[in-house]
Amino acid sequence: MSIFSAIGHLAHEYSVARNRYLTERQVRALPYEIQKDIGWPDASERQPSSRIALGSWAGGR
Protein backbone atom coordinates (compact mmCIF):
# COMPACT_ATOMS: atom_id res chain seq x y z
CA MET A 1 0.00 0.00 0.00
CA SER A 2 1.52 3.29 -1.05
CA ILE A 3 1.42 6.41 1.07
CA PHE A 4 -1.06 8.02 -1.36
CA SER A 5 -3.33 5.03 -1.09
CA ALA A 6 -3.19 5.17 2.70
CA ILE A 7 -3.95 8.90 2.74
CA GLY A 8 -6.80 8.37 0.29
CA HIS A 9 -8.22 5.61 2.47
CA LEU A 10 -8.05 7.83 5.58
CA ALA A 11 -9.68 10.72 3.72
CA HIS A 12 -12.49 8.43 2.56
CA GLU A 13 -13.07 7.06 6.08
CA TYR A 14 -13.16 10.60 7.47
CA SER A 15 -15.63 11.69 4.80
CA VAL A 16 -17.96 8.75 5.49
CA ALA A 17 -17.82 9.34 9.25
CA ARG A 18 -18.40 13.08 8.83
CA ASN A 19 -21.46 12.49 6.64
CA ARG A 20 -22.81 10.03 9.22
CA TYR A 21 -22.30 12.59 12.00
CA LEU A 22 -24.01 15.39 10.04
CA THR A 23 -26.97 13.15 9.20
CA GLU A 24 -27.34 12.10 12.83
CA ARG A 25 -27.18 15.72 13.91
CA GLN A 26 -29.95 16.67 11.48
CA VAL A 27 -32.19 13.81 12.59
CA ARG A 28 -31.62 14.61 16.26
CA ALA A 29 -32.61 18.23 15.56
CA LEU A 30 -36.08 17.06 14.52
CA PRO A 31 -38.85 17.18 17.11
CA TYR A 32 -39.00 14.16 19.40
CA GLU A 33 -42.37 13.05 17.99
CA ILE A 34 -41.01 12.89 14.45
CA GLN A 35 -37.93 10.97 15.61
CA LYS A 36 -40.24 8.49 17.28
CA ASP A 37 -42.42 8.22 14.13
CA ILE A 38 -39.46 7.43 11.90
CA GLY A 39 -38.11 4.95 14.43
CA TRP A 40 -34.86 6.67 15.26
CA PRO A 41 -32.93 4.11 17.34
CA ASP A 42 -32.86 5.85 20.69
CA ALA A 43 -36.00 7.95 20.30
CA SER A 44 -37.93 5.66 22.63
CA GLU A 45 -35.20 5.82 25.29
CA ARG A 46 -34.37 9.50 24.96
CA GLN A 47 -36.14 12.26 26.81
CA PRO A 48 -37.10 15.29 24.67
CA SER A 49 -34.90 17.57 26.76
CA SER A 50 -31.79 15.36 26.84
CA ARG A 51 -28.44 16.56 25.52
CA ILE A 52 -27.20 15.54 22.10
CA ALA A 53 -24.16 13.28 22.36
CA LEU A 54 -21.40 14.02 19.88
CA GLY A 55 -20.21 11.05 17.85
CA SER A 56 -16.60 10.24 17.18
CA TRP A 57 -15.52 10.42 13.56
CA ALA A 58 -13.19 7.50 14.21
CA GLY A 59 -15.97 5.32 15.59
CA GLY A 60 -16.44 1.64 14.93
CA ARG A 61 -17.71 0.30 11.64
C-alpha positions as CSV (number, residue, x, y, z in Angstrom):
1,M,0.0,0.0,0.0
2,S,1.5,3.3,-1.1
3,I,1.4,6.4,1.1
4,F,-1.1,8.0,-1.4
5,S,-3.3,5.0,-1.1
6,A,-3.2,5.2,2.7
7,I,-3.9,8.9,2.7
8,G,-6.8,8.4,0.3
9,H,-8.2,5.6,2.5
10,L,-8.1,7.8,5.6
11,A,-9.7,10.7,3.7
12,H,-12.5,8.4,2.6
13,E,-13.1,7.1,6.1
14,Y,-13.2,10.6,7.5
15,S,-15.6,11.7,4.8
16,V,-18.0,8.7,5.5
17,A,-17.8,9.3,9.2
18,R,-18.4,13.1,8.8
19,N,-21.5,12.5,6.6
20,R,-22.8,10.0,9.2
21,Y,-22.3,12.6,12.0
22,L,-24.0,15.4,10.0
23,T,-27.0,13.2,9.2
24,E,-27.3,12.1,12.8
25,R,-27.2,15.7,13.9
26,Q,-30.0,16.7,11.5
27,V,-32.2,13.8,12.6
28,R,-31.6,14.6,16.3
29,A,-32.6,18.2,15.6
30,L,-36.1,17.1,14.5
31,P,-38.8,17.2,17.1
32,Y,-39.0,14.2,19.4
33,E,-42.4,13.0,18.0
34,I,-41.0,12.9,14.4
35,Q,-37.9,11.0,15.6
36,K,-40.2,8.5,17.3
37,D,-42.4,8.2,14.1
38,I,-39.5,7.4,11.9
39,G,-38.1,4.9,14.4
40,W,-34.9,6.7,15.3
41,P,-32.9,4.1,17.3
42,D,-32.9,5.9,20.7
43,A,-36.0,8.0,20.3
44,S,-37.9,5.7,22.6
45,E,-35.2,5.8,25.3
46,R,-34.4,9.5,25.0
47,Q,-36.1,12.3,26.8
48,P,-37.1,15.3,24.7
49,S,-34.9,17.6,26.8
50,S,-31.8,15.4,26.8
51,R,-28.4,16.6,25.5
52,I,-27.2,15.5,22.1
53,A,-24.2,13.3,22.4
54,L,-21.4,14.0,19.9
55,G,-20.2,11.1,17.8
56,S,-16.6,10.2,17.2
57,W,-15.5,10.4,13.6
58,A,-13.2,7.5,14.2
59,G,-16.0,5.3,15.6
60,G,-16.4,1.6,14.9
61,R,-17.7,0.3,11.6
